[in-house]
Amino acid sequence: MLIHYTVRGVLVLLNLLALLPCHAQQSPTIGVPSLKETFKGDFLVGTALSATQARENGAGAASLIAQQFNAVTPENIMKAAILHPGWDKYNFELADKLVEYAQKNGLKVNAHTLIWHSQLPGFVRRLTDPDSVRQFFYNHITTVAGRYSGKVFSWDVVNEALAEDGTLRTSIFLEKLGDNYIVEAFRLAQKASPNTELYYNDYSIERPKKRAGAIALIKKIKAAGVRIDGVGIQGHWRANNVPLPDIEQSIIEFAAIEMKVMFTELDLSVLPSPWNSNVADVDRTSAVRTGMDPYKNGLPDSVQHMLAKSYEDLFRLFLKHKDKISRITFWGASDGQSWLNDWPIRGRTNYPLLFDREYKPKPAFYKVIAVK
């Protein structure tokens, strides 16, 4: 009997020990500095949260998010196509899980997004009557913003409503509801969720023409007596082409009209662009071309250095204007999650974030930490 229990005890011990390497692999940031602690008192540091992460599947991502970030934005979970699939049908399961996950881990939620021309449910795209579009618009904002009132810190009320020249983008909302629809979206969100911060979010609004359009839009909202608290500059740039002067000027000009400034979807692509630009329009895609996926087998040291230097310069600028910036959110926790692996060309291997596919910090991470 003594031998029996001794063998069993040894087996139990061996099984426990066998778990240790697994946990070590799942928590590669143990002993690594924390972004949220490094920039505590400067601005929130956030990440996009996927459906998998909201379900708490994947110990590596869960460990990384808990250690590094104090804010989250749903990557797709709260977009209308997922949240509101039918005229009278809502599916709040994943969004509720995300909010619960955030509450459990002490993370502020920036909900994303109430009104966007893209990722709309199919039934909305088939609407032709302005009254039906208006009814969807009212029902969606009122129901969704009302459900999460007091549970989320902020909403991206309207997303990407401007064209590159600063005029209003052609969309079903502009065509059917007229050019006052953005003001009305903020009015409805304010009524449904009175204690939630309300933001306008867009890409390329650091560029002069589009920035001017955003400023005019914000002034129009405020002139109507409707509340808008901040503006989100998405930050989808190329690592070798970050427009630092335009970014700085945009921070100054948005702050001058009493807007909180956020960088909401930050990632720096290291891959060539089919258009040789920083355009981030999800509706614009490109076919596979030779030379467009050069780093499938890993990132060369020279490119790793370029990425690190770009992030270093960017965070130096953020710290210079920390009195005006309230949040920096990376669009993904690690390279494997990034949308840039599939946009604008599907199946590429990109490396745009601070953590690699195994959730390990990259040289860019340490450059960002050292800025402080």
MOJO-V974698 format. One record per residue. N is the residue number from 1. PHI is phi in whole degrees, -180 to 180 (none if undefined). Layout:
# MOJO-V974698
n = {N | N}
phi = {PHI | PHI}
This chain:
# MOJO-V974698
n = {1 | 2 | 3 | 4 | 5 | 6 | 7 | 8 | 9 | 10 | 11 | 12 | 13 | 14 | 15 | 16 | 17 | 18 | 19 | 20 | 21 | 22 | 23 | 24 | 25 | 26 | 27 | 28 | 29 | 30 | 31 | 32 | 33 | 34 | 35 | 36 | 37 | 38 | 39 | 40 | 41 | 42 | 43 | 44 | 45 | 46 | 47 | 48 | 49 | 50 | 51 | 52 | 53 | 54 | 55 | 56 | 57 | 58 | 59 | 60 | 61 | 62 | 63 | 64 | 65 | 66 | 67 | 68 | 69 | 70 | 71 | 72 | 73 | 74 | 75 | 76 | 77 | 78 | 79 | 80 | 81 | 82 | 83 | 84 | 85 | 86 | 87 | 88 | 89 | 90 | 91 | 92 | 93 | 94 | 95 | 96 | 97 | 98 | 99 | 100 | 101 | 102 | 103 | 104 | 105 | 106 | 107 | 108 | 109 | 110 | 111 | 112 | 113 | 114 | 115 | 116 | 117 | 118 | 119 | 120 | 121 | 122 | 123 | 124 | 125 | 126 | 127 | 128 | 129 | 130 | 131 | 132 | 133 | 134 | 135 | 136 | 137 | 138 | 139 | 140 | 141 | 142 | 143 | 144 | 145 | 146 | 147 | 148 | 149 | 150 | 151 | 152 | 153 | 154 | 155 | 156 | 157 | 158 | 159 | 160 | 161 | 162 | 163 | 164 | 165 | 166 | 167 | 168 | 169 | 170 | 171 | 172 | 173 | 174 | 175 | 176 | 177 | 178 | 179 | 180 | 181 | 182 | 183 | 184 | 185 | 186 | 187 | 188 | 189 | 190 | 191 | 192 | 193 | 194 | 195 | 196 | 197 | 198 | 199 | 200 | 201 | 202 | 203 | 204 | 205 | 206 | 207 | 208 | 209 | 210 | 211 | 212 | 213 | 214 | 215 | 216 | 217 | 218 | 219 | 220 | 221 | 222 | 223 | 224 | 225 | 226 | 227 | 228 | 229 | 230 | 231 | 232 | 233 | 234 | 235 | 236 | 237 | 238 | 239 | 240 | 241 | 242 | 243 | 244 | 245 | 246 | 247 | 248 | 249 | 250 | 251 | 252 | 253 | 254 | 255 | 256 | 257 | 258 | 259 | 260 | 261 | 262 | 263 | 264 | 265 | 266 | 267 | 268 | 269 | 270 | 271 | 272 | 273 | 274 | 275 | 276 | 277 | 278 | 279 | 280 | 281 | 282 | 283 | 284 | 285 | 286 | 287 | 288 | 289 | 290 | 291 | 292 | 293 | 294 | 295 | 296 | 297 | 298 | 299 | 300 | 301 | 302 | 303 | 304 | 305 | 306 | 307 | 308 | 309 | 310 | 311 | 312 | 313 | 314 | 315 | 316 | 317 | 318 | 319 | 320 | 321 | 322 | 323 | 324 | 325 | 326 | 327 | 328 | 329 | 330 | 331 | 332 | 333 | 334 | 335 | 336 | 337 | 338 | 339 | 340 | 341 | 342 | 343 | 344 | 345 | 346 | 347 | 348 | 349 | 350 | 351 | 352 | 353 | 354 | 355 | 356 | 357 | 358 | 359 | 360 | 361 | 362 | 363 | 364 | 365 | 366 | 367 | 368 | 369 | 370 | 371 | 372}
phi = {none | -64 | -64 | -58 | -70 | -66 | -63 | -63 | -64 | -64 | -63 | -61 | -63 | -63 | -63 | -65 | -65 | -65 | -75 | -62 | -60 | -60 | -65 | -63 | -69 | -79 | -127 | -73 | -101 | -62 | 84 | -91 | -58 | -110 | -61 | -66 | -79 | -61 | -105 | -60 | 89 | -100 | -164 | -68 | -121 | -121 | -143 | -74 | -115 | -87 | -62 | -60 | -70 | -64 | -79 | 65 | -95 | 106 | -68 | -63 | -66 | -61 | -64 | -62 | -63 | -63 | -80 | -100 | -123 | -125 | -148 | -136 | -126 | -64 | -66 | -138 | -57 | -103 | -79 | -60 | -60 | -90 | -78 | -136 | -74 | -137 | -51 | -111 | -120 | -121 | -127 | -97 | -57 | -69 | -63 | -63 | -62 | -62 | -64 | -64 | -59 | -65 | -61 | -66 | -106 | 66 | -107 | -79 | -102 | -98 | -75 | -147 | -147 | -78 | -125 | -148 | -70 | -102 | 50 | -88 | -63 | -57 | -65 | -70 | -64 | -90 | -72 | -118 | -87 | -55 | -65 | -69 | -64 | -63 | -67 | -59 | -54 | -66 | -63 | -65 | -63 | -64 | -70 | -72 | -64 | -65 | -62 | -103 | -60 | 82 | -110 | -117 | -78 | -156 | -128 | -79 | -69 | -128 | -122 | 56 | -93 | -111 | -83 | -63 | -89 | 92 | -81 | -70 | -67 | -68 | -155 | -61 | -73 | -67 | -66 | -96 | -111 | 90 | -79 | -100 | -65 | -70 | -57 | -67 | -62 | -68 | -63 | -67 | -65 | -63 | -70 | -76 | -141 | -65 | -105 | -101 | -72 | -120 | -127 | -103 | -129 | -163 | -99 | 64 | -81 | -81 | -75 | -53 | -66 | -71 | -61 | -61 | -64 | -65 | -64 | -62 | -64 | -62 | -64 | -65 | -61 | -67 | -65 | -80 | 79 | -106 | -85 | -139 | -101 | -166 | -131 | -106 | -96 | -66 | 80 | -89 | -121 | -99 | -60 | -100 | -150 | -80 | -81 | -57 | -61 | -66 | -62 | -62 | -64 | -67 | -58 | -64 | -73 | -69 | -65 | -66 | -102 | 63 | -103 | -68 | -108 | -131 | -110 | -104 | -143 | -71 | -159 | -121 | -68 | -106 | -95 | -65 | -93 | -60 | -112 | 54 | -151 | -98 | -58 | -129 | -81 | -63 | -80 | -103 | -125 | -141 | -77 | -64 | -134 | -59 | 87 | -91 | -135 | -80 | -121 | -62 | -101 | 130 | -93 | -62 | -58 | -63 | -76 | -58 | -66 | -61 | -62 | -62 | -65 | -64 | -66 | -60 | -62 | -65 | -73 | -63 | -66 | -59 | -67 | -59 | -115 | -62 | -71 | -110 | -105 | -105 | -157 | -121 | -119 | -81 | -89 | 129 | -83 | -149 | -55 | -65 | -86 | -63 | -63 | -72 | -71 | -124 | -136 | -85 | -119 | -68 | 83 | -79 | -114 | -110 | -140 | -92 | -115 | -88 | -124 | -82 | -69 | -103 | 67 | -93 | -68 | -96 | -53 | -62 | -59 | -68 | -67 | -65 | -60 | -70 | -60 | -74}
